[in-house]
Amino acid sequence: MHKALVRFFVVSGLVVVLGFALSAMAGAHTSRATPEITGVAPDPVTPSTTAQPVTVSGSHFLERLSLTVTGPDGNAAEYREPAIRDLKDTSFVASVVFPVQGAYQFVVTNADGGISSPYRTTAKPQSTAPSIVAVLPDRLTASPNPQSLTVQGQRFVPGMTVSVTDPAGGVQDIPAGNITNVRPTSMEITVTLQAAGDYSIVATLPSGTPSNSFGFRVGPR
């Protein structure tokens, strides 16, 4: 009877230990982090045969993860440390090569085996054209006298030309001497706005690449 009781406790103990082990294994399995990619910046990226840093945002990124990038031609490249840096749970920076333009697919694989869903981004040449986003001051009044305007935008360079179209359709090319303080995001022009109504302005690079046509209004005297 004593031996039977001992055998019962031994078997019971093994069952309990096995139960704990299975429970721990199940817990480890269910706690596996599934990474998720929610964004890549910049987006789009610029095609280049040189590696460029991109920031991958998301969640559940773990140490020793790998990033697989598949290009438009179907070729895949895998990136690990040290190409991956600044790793946090919600982001990391990877130095990635985008040799051709087209659609690229990002997949993160954690060291514990968790794999993200594919995230797609595009590589395409960035625009070199200037862009006009504002003309200041906001409230302009028609006058026979020259007025100084500030033009705001992007990719402005010295030597560019500026033309202003009046409400009647007449085009006024601004003399080079009346285009001053040219910076990448702003410049000043001196122009005569004799008639009230809707005007438009276009800036053109020395290479001949024009900006968008930006409209602004001039009020009556």
GIMOFEN-V398109 format. One line per field, one symbol per residue. phi: phi as a letter, one per 40 degrees, with the letter a starting at -180 (. if undefined). psi: psi as a letter, one per 30 degrees, with the letter a starting at -180 (. if undefined). A space follows every 50 residues. Layout:
phi->???
psi->???
This chain:
phi->.ccccccccccccccccccccccccccccccdcccbcbabbcaccbdacb cbcbcbbiagcbdgcbbbbbcccgcbbbbbdccbafcbcbaabbcbbbcb cicbbbbbbccchcbcccbbbbbadccbccbbbabbccbbbdaccdbcbb bbiafcbdgcbbbbbcdcgcbbccddccbbfcbdbaabbbacbcbchcba bbbbcdchcccccbcabbccc
psi->eeeeeeeeeeeeeeeeeeeeeeeeeeeeefgkkjlkkflkkljllkkkfk kkkkkklblhklkgllkkjklfgfkkkkklkgfklhklfgllkkjkkifl lakkkkkkjlfgfkkllkkklkklkkkfklkkflkklejkkkkfkkkkkk kkblhklkfllkkkklfffkkjkkkefgjlhklfgllklklkieklakll kkkklfffklaljkklkkll.
